[in-house]
Amino acid sequence: MDEKSIHIIEESIKLFAKKGFSSTSVQEIANECGISKGAFYLHFKSKDALLLELFNHFYHQIQRKIDDVQSEDLDPRTKFKEQLRITFEEIADHREFIIMQIREQAIPFNDHIDDFLTKMRFNTYLFYKRQLLSMYGKEIDAAVWEVSLIIHGIFKGFIDLIIIEGAKLDYDEISQAILRRTDYIVAGFKQSGDQPVITEEFMNKVIPEDFYKQELDEMIQTIVAFKEKSTGDLQVTLTVLLDEIQKREPRAAIIKGMLSNLEEDAAYQGIAGQIRTYYQL
C-alpha cells in the first residue's frame, strides 16, 4: 500500500473515532487529508472499501509486530507473552475507534468484509494452537484446540474490560497471568485424564483445508516479491527457501537455515516470523 493510502487510512481512523463512520463523509475525509474528493477515489472506490482497507491495515500492523517477535531468539513462553502484550497494546491504542464500531454497528456486511473477518478468526485460532504446541509439545497434543479456545476466551475477557469498561490494566502483567492460567489448564487435563470436547477432527470441519493452502500461497507470494527485488546471497537464500516450502514434504532443517539468514536483516523478520509460526520452527 502506498504512503498516501496509509495517510488517508490514518486520518480516517481519527475522524471515525470522533464522528462515527456513518456521520463522516468522503468530503470530510478528503479535507482532513488535504486532497480533493476525486483524489480520494483514486485510492479507494468507496467509503466501505476504505473501511475494509482500514481493518486490513490495523490487522497487518498487529500481525507484523507478532511476526517480528516470532523471529526473535526467545524461548516459546517469552514469545507468547510478548505477542499477547503487543496485541493488548495495539487494540487499546485504537479503543475509541473500536467503541465507535460497536455502538454504531457500522460494519457494512458484504462478502469482502465476511471473508476478512473469517480469515482473522481462523488465524487467531491457529495462532493460539501453534504457540501452545511450541510451549508444551506432545503434552498438550490431544487437548490443544480446546485449550486454545479457552485461552482465547480469557483474552477476550480482558479486552472487554479494556475497551468497553475502560479499565487501566498492566498489559505485561495480564499477559503473564494468561501464561499461568494456561499452565493450570494444561496441568488439569494431564492430571485428570479428561478428554477434550473440541478435537482436531472437530476443528478440521470448522477450518476448511483450503484455508491452510491460502495461508501458504500468501507467504509464497511475499517471498517471490522479495526475491524479485533482491540480489546476491539474499536472492540465493530466498530461492532455496521458496523451492523448499513448495515441496510436498519440506525439510525443517533447510527452512530453519534459510530463515536464520533472512533474520539478519530487519526487513525480512516479518515474513520469517510467519514461516516459523506456520511450520512450528
N, C-alpha and C positions, 0 to 999 in steps of 0.2 A: 504494500500500500504506500502511495506517495505521501510526502510530508504535508501537502495541502489537505488531503483527505483526512489525515490524522488530526490536523489542526481543526477542521470542521467538526470532527467527532468530539474532540476535547471541549470545544466551545459549546457544542450541543448538550453535552452532559451537564454543564453548568446551567444552561437555560432550562433543560427538562427538570432538573432538580429544583429550580426556583419557581418555574411557572407551571410545570406539568407538561407531559408530551402532547396531549390534545390541545392545550391552550397556546402552544408555541407554533408559530407559523414558519414556513420556509423563508419568508422575507426577513423575519426577525433573526433567524439563524445566519442568513447571508449578511445582514447588517452587523451582527456581532463579530463575524469573521472578516469583515471589511471587503466583501466580494459582492458581485451582483447576483440576483436571483438566477439568472441564466448560467452563471459560473457554477452555482451550487449543483445545477442539474447536469453539468459536465462530469461531476464526481459521483452523484447519487441520483438514481432515477426518480426517487420519491422520498418522502419523509419516513415511510415504512421501511424502505430499503436502507436508509440511514440508520434506523433503529437496529436492524439486523446486523449491519456492519459494526455498530457500536457494541452490541453483545459479543460479536466475534473478536473485536479489538480487546475488550475487557477480559474475555476468557483466555485469549492467547497471551495477554500481558501476564496473567497469573501463571499460565502454563509454562511460559519461558523461564520464569523465576524458579518454578518447581523443577524444571529440567536442568537448570544450572546447578541446583543443589544435588540432583541425582548424579551429576558428573563429577562432583567433588569427592576427594579422598576421605570419606567419612564412613563410620560404621552405619549399618542399616537403621538402628534406632535413632541415631542423631539426625540422619537424613529425614526420616519420617517426622520427627519432632519439628525440625526446621521447616519442612514443607507445610505442616499444619499451621505453624506460626505465620508464615508468609501468607497463606490463604486467609487466615483471620484478619491480618493487617490490610490486605488488599480489599476485602469485602467491606471492612469497617470504613476504609477511606472513601468508599462510594455509598455510604449509608443513606444520604439524602436522596440520591437518585433511585436507590432500591426501594425506599419508602414510597416515593412517588409512584413507582410501578405497581406496588402493592395496593395503594389507595385508589389509583385510577383504574387499575386492571387494564392498563393501556396497551398491552402487547397485542398487536393485530394478529389473529390466528390465520396462518396460511401454511402451505407446505414447506416453505423455506424456514420459517420460524419453528415449525414442528420438527423438521429434520435437525435443526441446530440443537434444540432442547433435548431431543433423543440422543444425539451424539454426546452432548455434555453429560447427560445422565449415565450412559453406558461407560464413558471414560472415567467418571467418578467411581463407579462400582469397581472397574478394573484397577484403578489407582490403589484403592484400599486392599484389594486382593493381592496385588503384586507386592506392595510394601509389607503386608503381613507375612507372605511367603518368604520374603527376604529376611525378616526378623526371626521367624520361628521354624522355617523349613518344614520337614515332614511331620513335625509335632502337631501342626495345625492343618495338615492336608485335607482331611475329611470335613472339617468344620470351617474352612477358610471363608467360604461365601457367607455363611451365617454370621460369623464374627465381623466380617466386612460391613454387613448391613447394620449390625448393632452399633459398631463404632461410627458409622455414618450418621446414625440416629443421634448419638451423643453429640457429634459435631454440630448437627443441625439445631440441637437444643441450645448450645452456646451461641450459635449465630442468631437465633430468635431473641435471645437476651440482649445481644449487642445491637441488632438492627431495630427490633420492634420496641424493646424496653429502654434502649439507650444505655445499657449497663456498661460501666467502665471496668473492664477486666484486663488482667495482665496476660497478654497473648502467649508469652513464653510459659507462664505458669499453667494455663489451661491446656496447652499442648503437652506439657509434661504430665498433667493429670490424665489426659486421654491415653497416654502410653501406659500409665499404671493401671488404669481401668482395663486396658487391653490385656495386660498380664493376668489380671484376676479372671477375666473371662476365659482366656486360653487355658489357664490352670484349672478352672472349673470344669471345662469339657474333659480335660485329661483325667482329673481325679474322679469325676462322676461316671465316666464312660457313657455319658448321654450322647445320643445320636442327633445330629443336626436335622432340622426340618428342611432348610434350604441347602440343597446339594448341588454338585456340579451338573448332574443330569437336569435338574430343575432350571438352573441358570442358563444352560445351553438352549433351552426353549425360550428364554426371555431375551437373550442377546443372540441375534442371528449370526450364523457363521460368516456371512459376507462382511460383517462389521469388522472382524479382525483383518480380513483381506484389505478392506478400505483403509484401515489404520496403517498397514504395511505399505500400501500403494502411496499414501501421502508422504511417508518417510522416504520412499524411493524417489519420488518427485523432488523432494527437497535436496537429496544427495545429488541428483542429476543436475539441478540448478547450480549447486555449489561447484560441482565438477567442471561445468562449462566455464566458470569464471576463474578456475584455479590453474596453477602451473607447477611443474617440478615434482618434488616429493609429495606435496599435498595432493596433487592430482592423482598420483600413483596410489596413495592411501585411499582416496575416495573411490577409485576404480576397483581396487581389491575389495573394499567394503561393500560396494554396490553388487559386485559379482557374487559375493558370499551370501548376502541376505536374500538373494533371489534364488538360491539353491533350495531344493526340496528339503534337505537336511543341513542347514547352516552349521558350521563348526564354531562353537563358542570361543575357543582359543583364538581363532583368526579374528573374529569380530572384536574381542576384547583388545587385542593387539592394535588393531586399526583405530579403535576408539581412544586408546591411550595416546596415539599420535595426534589425533584431532584435538584432544582436550588441552594440548599445549597452547592452542590458540583460542582465546575467549570467544571469538566469533562462531566457533563450532561447538561450544559446550552445550548449547540448547539441543541441537539435533543429536549429539552424543548421548545426552541425558535421556532423550526419548527412546533411543535404541536400547540403552541399558535397561530402561524400565520395561520395554516390550519383551526383551529376551531374558529378563531377570538376571542381569550380569552385575 
